[in-house]
């Protein structure tokens, strides 16, 4: 079963169970997938869906921070619930050792020697780790390694 089919089945089960918040989050994800398919005239595959899901989660985390700073706990709770619902569709998160190994392997593969090679390294790492970790943190790790 593809990820898109799984999301569609989860949407149906949320409808049957009358889980309004979960259904809302899943519909938002399906709308984002459909929008991307229409815009680019493609059929979304699993890696693309993971990327879309990751982007939506990042948006929710940003909103969550803003709502908490503004003292809007009701809206923060809603964002937290959406993050939980969407996180189910991401692959298992990479641990620190796996991330470090991927960075080391990529640095050796690309032959990176300094900060000027940052783009090449991240271009190789991004598809490997997309949806499995926060890429901005990986970028910071790579930058630190290249500045040594």
C-alpha positions as CSV (number, residue, x, y, z in Angstrom):
1,X,0.0,0.0,0.0
2,X,1.4,3.4,-1.0
3,X,1.6,6.2,1.5
4,X,-1.1,8.1,-0.5
5,X,-3.4,5.1,-0.2
6,X,-2.7,4.8,3.5
7,X,-3.6,8.5,4.0
8,X,-6.8,8.0,2.1
9,X,-7.8,5.0,4.2
10,X,-7.0,6.9,7.4
11,X,-9.2,9.7,6.2
12,X,-12.1,7.3,5.6
13,X,-11.6,5.8,9.0
14,X,-11.5,9.2,10.7
15,X,-14.8,10.1,8.9
16,X,-16.4,6.9,10.2
17,X,-15.1,7.4,13.7
18,X,-16.2,11.1,13.6
19,X,-12.8,12.3,14.6
20,X,-13.1,15.9,13.5
21,X,-9.6,17.2,14.4
22,X,-7.8,14.2,12.9
23,X,-10.0,14.3,9.8
24,X,-9.2,18.0,9.4
25,X,-5.5,17.4,9.5
26,X,-5.6,14.5,7.1
27,X,-7.8,16.5,4.6
28,X,-5.2,19.4,4.8
29,X,-2.5,16.9,3.9
30,X,-4.5,15.4,1.0
31,X,-5.2,19.0,-0.3
32,X,-1.5,19.8,-0.2
33,X,-0.7,16.6,-2.1
34,X,-3.4,17.2,-4.7
35,X,-2.3,20.9,-5.1
36,X,1.3,19.7,-5.7
37,X,0.1,17.1,-8.2
38,X,-2.0,19.6,-10.1
39,X,0.7,22.3,-10.1
40,X,3.5,20.1,-11.3
41,X,1.2,17.7,-13.4
42,X,2.6,14.6,-11.7
43,X,1.4,11.7,-9.5
44,X,2.8,12.1,-6.0
45,X,5.1,9.2,-4.9
46,X,6.0,8.4,-1.4
47,X,9.2,10.5,-1.2
48,X,7.3,13.6,-2.4
49,X,4.5,12.9,0.1
50,X,7.0,12.7,2.9
51,X,8.5,16.0,1.8
52,X,5.0,17.6,1.8
53,X,4.2,16.2,5.2
54,X,7.5,17.4,6.6
55,X,6.8,20.9,5.3
56,X,3.4,21.0,6.8
57,X,4.7,19.8,10.2
58,X,7.4,22.6,10.1
59,X,4.6,25.1,9.4
60,X,2.6,23.7,12.4
61,X,5.7,23.9,14.7
62,X,6.3,27.6,13.7
63,X,2.6,28.3,14.4
64,X,2.8,26.5,17.7
65,X,5.7,28.6,18.8
66,X,3.8,31.8,17.8
67,X,0.6,30.8,19.5
68,X,2.4,29.9,22.7
69,X,4.2,33.2,22.8
70,X,0.9,35.0,22.3
71,X,-0.7,33.0,25.1
72,X,-3.2,31.3,22.8
73,X,-3.2,27.8,24.4
74,X,-6.3,26.7,22.6
75,X,-4.7,27.3,19.2
76,X,-1.4,25.8,20.4
77,X,-3.2,22.6,21.4
78,X,-4.8,22.4,18.0
79,X,-1.5,22.7,16.2
80,X,0.1,20.1,18.5
81,X,-2.8,17.7,17.6
82,X,-2.2,18.3,13.9
83,X,1.5,17.7,14.3
84,X,0.8,14.3,16.1
85,X,-1.6,13.3,13.3
86,X,0.8,14.2,10.5
87,X,3.9,12.7,12.2
88,X,2.4,9.2,11.6
89,X,3.1,9.6,7.9
90,X,6.8,10.3,8.3
91,X,9.4,7.5,8.2
92,X,11.1,6.5,11.5
93,X,13.3,9.4,12.7
94,X,17.1,9.0,12.3
95,X,19.2,8.8,15.4
96,X,22.3,10.9,16.1
97,X,24.7,8.1,15.2
98,X,22.9,7.5,11.8
99,X,23.0,11.2,11.0
100,X,26.7,11.5,11.9
101,X,27.5,8.4,9.7
102,X,25.5,9.9,6.8
103,X,27.4,13.2,7.1
104,X,30.8,11.4,7.2
105,X,30.0,9.2,4.3
106,X,28.8,12.2,2.2
107,X,31.8,14.3,3.1
108,X,34.1,11.5,1.9
109,X,32.0,10.8,-1.2
110,X,31.8,14.5,-2.3
111,X,35.4,15.2,-1.3
112,X,34.4,18.2,0.7
113,X,37.2,20.3,2.0
114,X,35.7,23.5,3.2
115,X,32.6,25.7,3.6
116,X,32.5,26.3,-0.2
117,X,31.4,22.6,-0.5
118,X,28.4,23.0,1.7
119,X,25.9,23.1,-1.2
120,X,27.2,19.9,-2.7
121,X,27.1,18.0,0.6
122,X,23.6,19.1,1.5
123,X,22.4,18.2,-2.1
124,X,23.5,14.6,-1.4
125,X,22.3,14.5,2.2
126,X,18.8,16.0,1.7
127,X,17.3,13.1,-0.2
128,X,18.8,10.6,2.3
129,X,17.5,12.3,5.4
130,X,14.4,14.1,4.2
131,X,11.5,13.6,6.6
132,X,13.7,11.6,9.0
133,X,15.3,14.6,10.8
134,X,15.4,18.3,11.0
135,X,17.6,19.3,8.0
136,X,18.5,22.7,9.5
137,X,20.2,20.9,12.4
138,X,22.0,18.6,9.9
139,X,23.0,21.7,7.9
140,X,24.5,23.2,11.1
141,X,26.4,20.0,11.8
142,X,27.8,19.9,8.3
143,X,28.8,23.6,8.5
144,X,30.6,22.9,11.8
145,X,32.5,19.9,10.2
146,X,33.5,21.9,7.2
147,X,34.8,24.9,9.3
148,X,37.2,22.7,11.2
